Amino acid sequence: MENKVTREIFPRDARKSYGLVELMKGSAPIVKKEPEDTVYTWPHLIMIELICALLVTAGLIILVQFVHAPLRSLADPSTTPNPMRAPWYFLGLQELLVYFDPWYAGVVLPGMIIVGLMTFPYVDTNPKGVGYYTFSERKFAVFNYSFGFALWWVTIVIGTYLRGLDWQWYWPWSDHLVHMNPALVTLVPLHIVFVNLLHVSKDVGKAICDVLFFAYFAIGMAIPYFFMRKFYDSMGGARYFVFMIFFLSMMGVGLKIVLRLLFNIKYIVVTPWINV
Amino acid sequence: MLENLKEKLTKSQVFRSIFRHGFPDNDMNRAYVVFSNVFLHIHPVKVRRSALRMRYTFCLGGITLFLFIMLTVTGIWLMFYYTPYTGLAYNNIQDLQFVIFGGNLMRDLHRFAAHGMVLFVWLHMTRVFMTGAYKAPREFNWVVGVLLLVMTLILSWTGYLLPWDQLAYWAVTVGTKMASYTPFIGQNGPWGAQLGFLPTNDIMFMLIGGTVVGQNALIRFYVLHCVVLPLFVTVALAVHFWRIRKDGFSGPL
């Protein structure tokens, strides 16, 4: 096929007719195409796929010689196992139930993860880094993906190995058969911290929390808009808004986990309907 | 003599009626075999040598597809021995474990291929992300891929209930309980009760066909696991592969 490169190498003369022929090593003539480095799918690609399938089959058959599908006792609605573990791929969500109420950790957040994943190709306007592995050309994108999935996998590891009876924190060396004393930790909503610290009324404390919550999103939205203009301009308003909502929510999950683990904060925002 | 036999075989009416071309040991037949075969024609006839490089795709998408096929085969095999009835399901699994020839092997393969599929979908997604393969013009195929990830997770989770043991029962009880916390349409969720949702009419009730996980939940999960979701996945896979061909392969060109 004639393209820019061939036109450059062989500039056409309008007065002449051409028959461009090149001698190549190969087993068949290629017509109306530039010389290319291709091979037939059969057998080259088919063989790779076949070998891959055989290796996976062999690997699985070997694996199941050593580990077996579990089967506990018959389902019994009157006996609740303790701790009760979700399948491993949902343990991240189950672990998030420690930090958030179920409507958020179990419903809204998974929905946001799914929709957020779908927005990737529409908010990532960086044209570089297609078709090869690179970190330096798309640092921010790779950082975001890695941060999100680090959160996912770390919570899975915590849920699998560091949670015991009553979903309390158990180190591998602690006695997994003894109940932890949950009274050791008192969780408080953030506005109580302000009430005790600043000696204000509960309502003022709540108002401070509401302001802080919205300030997190507002300032988060504003910083790149004012100080990283190139980043904002490359995306445009709509993409920027969508991306930042998901980005700040993801960072917010990390922030809430830190607040909960270090300062025993139960909620940031308390309303009559929802608590976050 | 062997050559003679091969010649006779590949030229026979029966062989030709099936394959339409000779054995793919020359370029013409190698092209024919790919574009005249329904299973192979998802490939292009020729691929660039650089696209075969293992260190680009690591075969992750292919392995995921293969695990799905393996799950279909072992799953259908298991269906012959399984009754989606709370009074029998657990006994059926015990039979598979202790009585039926190959039962353990098939159940173990099904279980670990399922874990593997979840893992490899994620690995494949990570590969696609790290190579920027989701960027234009392949945006939509990424979206289809995310849907496939979600369906893989739901498939895995619906299958989790079927053995009807303590592990299955409570994992699904906790999981479906989450549905009742859905805002607006779950009885425990924000604004759910205010909108008139009760344990007997909210989204969780719809999901498990009752207020607790029981026979209705089992049959629902069974149908979703064995029929509905595999069908959806198959259709989404067809779109996924079609779009690779239409939008082009992202790899080194």
HADDOCK unambig.tbl for C-alpha pairs under 7 A between the chains (distance, minus, plus):
assign (segid A and resid 28 and name CA) (segid B and resid 27 and name CA) 6.98 0.50 0.50
assign (segid A and resid 37 and name CA) (segid B and resid 48 and name CA) 5.75 0.50 0.50
assign (segid A and resid 37 and name CA) (segid B and resid 49 and name CA) 6.00 0.50 0.50
assign (segid A and resid 38 and name CA) (segid B and resid 46 and name CA) 6.13 0.50 0.50
assign (segid A and resid 38 and name CA) (segid B and resid 47 and name CA) 5.32 0.50 0.50
assign (segid A and resid 38 and name CA) (segid B and resid 48 and name CA) 4.04 0.50 0.50
assign (segid A and resid 38 and name CA) (segid B and resid 49 and name CA) 5.24 0.50 0.50
assign (segid A and resid 39 and name CA) (segid B and resid 46 and name CA) 5.47 0.50 0.50
assign (segid A and resid 39 and name CA) (segid B and resid 47 and name CA) 5.59 0.50 0.50
assign (segid A and resid 39 and name CA) (segid B and resid 48 and name CA) 6.13 0.50 0.50
assign (segid A and resid 39 and name CA) (segid B and resid 49 and name CA) 6.00 0.50 0.50
assign (segid A and resid 40 and name CA) (segid B and resid 30 and name CA) 6.78 0.50 0.50
assign (segid A and resid 40 and name CA) (segid B and resid 45 and name CA) 6.10 0.50 0.50
assign (segid A and resid 40 and name CA) (segid B and resid 46 and name CA) 4.37 0.50 0.50
assign (segid A and resid 40 and name CA) (segid B and resid 47 and name CA) 6.28 0.50 0.50
assign (segid A and resid 41 and name CA) (segid B and resid 44 and name CA) 6.96 0.50 0.50
assign (segid A and resid 41 and name CA) (segid B and resid 45 and name CA) 5.53 0.50 0.50
assign (segid A and resid 41 and name CA) (segid B and resid 46 and name CA) 5.05 0.50 0.50
assign (segid A and resid 41 and name CA) (segid B and resid 47 and name CA) 5.93 0.50 0.50
assign (segid A and resid 42 and name CA) (segid B and resid 30 and name CA) 5.71 0.50 0.50
assign (segid A and resid 45 and name CA) (segid B and resid 52 and name CA) 6.76 0.50 0.50
assign (segid A and resid 53 and name CA) (segid B and resid 63 and name CA) 6.89 0.50 0.50
assign (segid A and resid 53 and name CA) (segid B and resid 66 and name CA) 6.47 0.50 0.50
assign (segid A and resid 60 and name CA) (segid B and resid 109 and name CA) 6.66 0.50 0.50
assign (segid A and resid 64 and name CA) (segid B and resid 108 and name CA) 5.96 0.50 0.50
assign (segid A and resid 64 and name CA) (segid B and resid 109 and name CA) 6.68 0.50 0.50
assign (segid A and resid 68 and name CA) (segid B and resid 108 and name CA) 5.64 0.50 0.50
assign (segid A and resid 69 and name CA) (segid B and resid 107 and name CA) 6.93 0.50 0.50
assign (segid A and resid 69 and name CA) (segid B and resid 108 and name CA) 5.13 0.50 0.50
assign (segid A and resid 69 and name CA) (segid B and resid 111 and name CA) 6.11 0.50 0.50
assign (segid A and resid 71 and name CA) (segid B and resid 165 and name CA) 6.48 0.50 0.50
assign (segid A and resid 72 and name CA) (segid B and resid 165 and name CA) 5.49 0.50 0.50
assign (segid A and resid 72 and name CA) (segid B and resid 166 and name CA) 5.79 0.50 0.50
assign (segid A and resid 72 and name CA) (segid B and resid 167 and name CA) 6.32 0.50 0.50
assign (segid A and resid 73 and name CA) (segid B and resid 165 and name CA) 5.48 0.50 0.50
assign (segid A and resid 73 and name CA) (segid B and resid 166 and name CA) 5.84 0.50 0.50
assign (segid A and resid 74 and name CA) (segid B and resid 90 and name CA) 6.43 0.50 0.50
assign (segid A and resid 74 and name CA) (segid B and resid 164 and name CA) 6.50 0.50 0.50
assign (segid A and resid 74 and name CA) (segid B and resid 165 and name CA) 4.36 0.50 0.50
assign (segid A and resid 74 and name CA) (segid B and resid 166 and name CA) 5.85 0.50 0.50
assign (segid A and resid 75 and name CA) (segid B and resid 164 and name CA) 5.51 0.50 0.50
assign (segid A and resid 75 and name CA) (segid B and resid 165 and name CA) 4.21 0.50 0.50
assign (segid A and resid 75 and name CA) (segid B and resid 166 and name CA) 4.30 0.50 0.50
assign (segid A and resid 75 and name CA) (segid B and resid 169 and name CA) 5.69 0.50 0.50
assign (segid A and resid 76 and name CA) (segid B and resid 166 and name CA) 6.41 0.50 0.50
assign (segid A and resid 84 and name CA) (segid B and resid 170 and name CA) 6.83 0.50 0.50
assign (segid A and resid 84 and name CA) (segid B and resid 171 and name CA) 6.96 0.50 0.50
assign (segid A and resid 85 and name CA) (segid B and resid 171 and name CA) 6.35 0.50 0.50
assign (segid A and resid 86 and name CA) (segid B and resid 171 and name CA) 4.92 0.50 0.50
assign (segid A and resid 102 and name CA) (segid B and resid 178 and name CA) 6.39 0.50 0.50
assign (segid A and resid 102 and name CA) (segid B and resid 181 and name CA) 6.12 0.50 0.50
assign (segid A and resid 103 and name CA) (segid B and resid 181 and name CA) 4.69 0.50 0.50
assign (segid A and resid 103 and name CA) (segid B and resid 182 and name CA) 5.52 0.50 0.50
assign (segid A and resid 103 and name CA) (segid B and resid 183 and name CA) 6.51 0.50 0.50
assign (segid A and resid 103 and name CA) (segid B and resid 189 and name CA) 5.84 0.50 0.50
assign (segid A and resid 106 and name CA) (segid B and resid 178 and name CA) 5.53 0.50 0.50
assign (segid A and resid 107 and name CA) (segid B and resid 178 and name CA) 6.82 0.50 0.50
assign (segid A and resid 107 and name CA) (segid B and resid 182 and name CA) 5.82 0.50 0.50
assign (segid A and resid 117 and name CA) (segid B and resid 146 and name CA) 6.91 0.50 0.50
assign (segid A and resid 118 and name CA) (segid B and resid 142 and name CA) 6.97 0.50 0.50
assign (segid A and resid 118 and name CA) (segid B and resid 143 and name CA) 5.07 0.50 0.50
assign (segid A and resid 118 and name CA) (segid B and resid 146 and name CA) 6.40 0.50 0.50
assign (segid A and resid 121 and name CA) (segid B and resid 134 and name CA) 5.76 0.50 0.50
assign (segid A and resid 121 and name CA) (segid B and resid 135 and name CA) 5.28 0.50 0.50
assign (segid A and resid 121 and name CA) (segid B and resid 139 and name CA) 5.13 0.50 0.50
assign (segid A and resid 122 and name CA) (segid B and resid 139 and name CA) 6.97 0.50 0.50
assign (segid A and resid 129 and name CA) (segid B and resid 131 and name CA) 6.49 0.50 0.50
assign (segid A and resid 129 and name CA) (segid B and resid 132 and name CA) 5.62 0.50 0.50
assign (segid A and resid 130 and name CA) (segid B and resid 131 and name CA) 5.70 0.50 0.50
assign (segid A and resid 130 and name CA) (segid B and resid 132 and name CA) 4.49 0.50 0.50
assign (segid A and resid 130 and name CA) (segid B and resid 133 and name CA) 5.62 0.50 0.50
assign (segid A and resid 130 and name CA) (segid B and resid 250 and name CA) 6.77 0.50 0.50
assign (segid A and resid 131 and name CA) (segid B and resid 131 and name CA) 5.24 0.50 0.50
assign (segid A and resid 131 and name CA) (segid B and resid 132 and name CA) 6.32 0.50 0.50
assign (segid A and resid 131 and name CA) (segid B and resid 133 and name CA) 6.06 0.50 0.50
assign (segid A and resid 131 and name CA) (segid B and resid 250 and name CA) 4.99 0.50 0.50
assign (segid A and resid 131 and name CA) (segid B and resid 251 and name CA) 4.50 0.50 0.50
assign (segid A and resid 131 and name CA) (segid B and resid 252 and name CA) 5.62 0.50 0.50
assign (segid A and resid 132 and name CA) (segid B and resid 131 and name CA) 4.85 0.50 0.50
assign (segid A and resid 132 and name CA) (segid B and resid 251 and name CA) 6.93 0.50 0.50
assign (segid A and resid 132 and name CA) (segid B and resid 252 and name CA) 6.90 0.50 0.50
assign (segid A and resid 133 and name CA) (segid B and resid 130 and name CA) 5.84 0.50 0.50
assign (segid A and resid 133 and name CA) (segid B and resid 131 and name CA) 4.81 0.50 0.50
assign (segid A and resid 142 and name CA) (segid B and resid 130 and name CA) 6.99 0.50 0.50
assign (segid A and resid 273 and name CA) (segid B and resid 190 and name CA) 5.81 0.50 0.50
assign (segid A and resid 274 and name CA) (segid B and resid 190 and name CA) 6.16 0.50 0.50
